[in-house]
Amino acid sequence: MALMMRIAAFASRWFAVLILLGAAAGLAAPDQAARLSPAITVLLGVIMFGMGLTLRAADFAIVARRPQAVLIGAAAQFLVMPLAGYGIALLLQLPPLLVVGMVLVGASPGGTASNVIVFLARGDVALSVAMTSVSTLLAPVLTPLLVLWLAGSSLPVDAGGLFVSILQVVLGPVVAGLIVRAAAGAFVRRVLPLLPLLSVGGIVVVVMAIVGANAGAVLDTGPLLALAVVVHNALGLALGYAAGRASGLPESARRAVSIEVGMQNSGLAAALAAAHFAPLAALPGALFSVWHNMSGSLIATVWARRVPDGVKERAAAS
């Protein structure tokens, strides 16, 4: 058990590097990596179940205590990223399948690693958890509608199919995890330190499979698509922070909103794209998975050196 916990801690610390290695493995052995594609949906469901295990009813209490902050974050999440993804894809004249992939990334809920990044960045972790939870619960309705609205003119969009998929892959496993946590809390608390290993391992395999299935496209459109993903993520981080600032949120909350908006559940976007469109449409999600963990780790390193003003004041008062 102690060894597994050390391995899980290592996986959390080197999350971005492991994902990058997974992408490299997909390029180095594309045929073998592509054979893992049928497991993508199952893996994502397992990851979301693990996320549900980390949640408690108390995590949603902040919605009642600070509804303004959560609403601002959710609005930014489902407005900034979908519109930014669509606009960037059109500006760079990406092919229709990649347009759909960019919109799917933007219309997905908050990423599962965002809470850890917010903690490292000295942000408001309670707000981050609430935003991830609320956006995940809203995703079955909002994600299909946003994809239909923005990408429906590029390719046919089965909004009903997307809705059912998100219920099966996201909402169902998360709710199941919540129920198991409530019914067997003592056992779940003992295994919680191992959950990062599950999440990291699952995302690494998802990225490896998608990159392997699209190795040729990665090499052909790599630089342009990489630019689109980097700009998309940067806009999310910057505009999320700006939304928090314009709304008068304290610095720690601004950091949480920034990271929540900029870090998407790109594994979900990739799985939905592969299931409902074509493997090429999953490529933006795979590249976003690699990049946003690297950029999130970088911004957390910078912010960790600057204590938020509100925290300084509380520390001085105590």
Secondary structure in CASP SS format (residue, H / E / C, confidence):
PFRMAT SS
TARGET T0000
AUTHOR 0000-0000-0000
METHOD secondary structure of the structure
MODEL  1
M C 1.00
A H 1.00
L H 1.00
M H 1.00
M H 1.00
R H 1.00
I H 1.00
A H 1.00
A H 1.00
F H 1.00
A H 1.00
S H 1.00
R H 1.00
W C 1.00
F H 1.00
A H 1.00
V H 1.00
L H 1.00
I H 1.00
L H 1.00
L H 1.00
G H 1.00
A H 1.00
A H 1.00
A H 1.00
G H 1.00
L H 1.00
A H 1.00
A C 1.00
P H 1.00
D H 1.00
Q H 1.00
A H 1.00
A H 1.00
R C 1.00
L C 1.00
S H 1.00
P H 1.00
A H 1.00
I H 1.00
T H 1.00
V H 1.00
L H 1.00
L H 1.00
G H 1.00
V H 1.00
I H 1.00
M H 1.00
F H 1.00
G H 1.00
M H 1.00
G H 1.00
L H 1.00
T H 1.00
L C 1.00
R C 1.00
A H 1.00
A H 1.00
D H 1.00
F H 1.00
A H 1.00
I H 1.00
V H 1.00
A H 1.00
R H 1.00
R C 1.00
P H 1.00
Q H 1.00
A H 1.00
V H 1.00
L H 1.00
I H 1.00
G H 1.00
A H 1.00
A H 1.00
A H 1.00
Q H 1.00
F H 1.00
L H 1.00
V H 1.00
M H 1.00
P H 1.00
L H 1.00
A H 1.00
G H 1.00
Y H 1.00
G H 1.00
I H 1.00
A H 1.00
L H 1.00
L H 1.00
L C 1.00
Q C 1.00
L C 1.00
P C 1.00
P H 1.00
L H 1.00
L H 1.00
V H 1.00
V H 1.00
G H 1.00
M H 1.00
V H 1.00
L H 1.00
V H 1.00
G H 1.00
A H 1.00
S C 1.00
P C 1.00
G E 1.00
G C 1.00
T C 1.00
A C 1.00
S H 1.00
N H 1.00
V H 1.00
I H 1.00
V H 1.00
F H 1.00
L H 1.00
A C 1.00
R C 1.00
G C 1.00
D C 1.00
V H 1.00
A H 1.00
L H 1.00
S H 1.00
V H 1.00
A H 1.00
M H 1.00
T H 1.00
S H 1.00
V H 1.00
S H 1.00
T H 1.00
L H 1.00
L H 1.00
A H 1.00
P H 1.00
V H 1.00
L H 1.00
T H 1.00
P H 1.00
L H 1.00
L H 1.00
V H 1.00
L H 1.00
W H 1.00
L H 1.00
A H 1.00
G C 1.00
S C 1.00
S C 1.00
L C 1.00
P C 1.00
V C 1.00
D C 1.00
A H 1.00
G H 1.00
G H 1.00
L H 1.00
F H 1.00
V H 1.00
S H 1.00
I H 1.00
L H 1.00
Q H 1.00
V H 1.00
V H 1.00
L H 1.00
G H 1.00
P H 1.00
V H 1.00
V H 1.00
A H 1.00
G H 1.00
L H 1.00
I H 1.00
V H 1.00
R H 1.00
A H 1.00
A H 1.00
A C 1.00
G H 1.00
A H 1.00
F H 1.00
V H 1.00
R H 1.00
R H 1.00
V H 1.00
L H 1.00
P H 1.00
L H 1.00
L H 1.00
P H 1.00
L H 1.00
L H 1.00
S H 1.00
V H 1.00
G H 1.00
G H 1.00
I H 1.00
V H 1.00
V H 1.00
V H 1.00
V H 1.00
M H 1.00
A H 1.00
I H 1.00
V H 1.00
G H 1.00
A H 1.00
N C 1.00
A H 1.00
G H 1.00
A H 1.00
V H 1.00
L H 1.00
D H 1.00
T H 1.00
G H 1.00
P H 1.00
L H 1.00
L H 1.00
A H 1.00
L H 1.00
A H 1.00
V H 1.00
V H 1.00
V H 1.00
H H 1.00
N H 1.00
A H 1.00
L H 1.00
G H 1.00
L H 1.00
A H 1.00
L H 1.00
G H 1.00
Y H 1.00
A H 1.00
A H 1.00
G H 1.00
R H 1.00
A H 1.00
S C 1.00
G C 1.00
L C 1.00
P C 1.00
E H 1.00
S H 1.00
A H 1.00
R H 1.00
R H 1.00
A H 1.00
V H 1.00
S H 1.00
I H 1.00
E H 1.00
V H 1.00
G H 1.00
M C 1.00
Q E 1.00
N C 1.00
S H 1.00
G H 1.00
L H 1.00
A H 1.00
A H 1.00
A H 1.00
L H 1.00
A H 1.00
A H 1.00
A H 1.00
H H 1.00
F C 1.00
A C 1.00
P H 1.00
L H 1.00
A H 1.00
A H 1.00
L H 1.00
P H 1.00
G H 1.00
A H 1.00
L H 1.00
F H 1.00
S H 1.00
V H 1.00
W H 1.00
H H 1.00
N H 1.00
M H 1.00
S H 1.00
G H 1.00
S H 1.00
L H 1.00
I H 1.00
A H 1.00
T H 1.00
V H 1.00
W H 1.00
A H 1.00
R C 1.00
R C 1.00
V C 1.00
P C 1.00
D H 1.00
G H 1.00
V H 1.00
K H 1.00
E H 1.00
R H 1.00
A H 1.00
A H 1.00
A H 1.00
S C 1.00
END
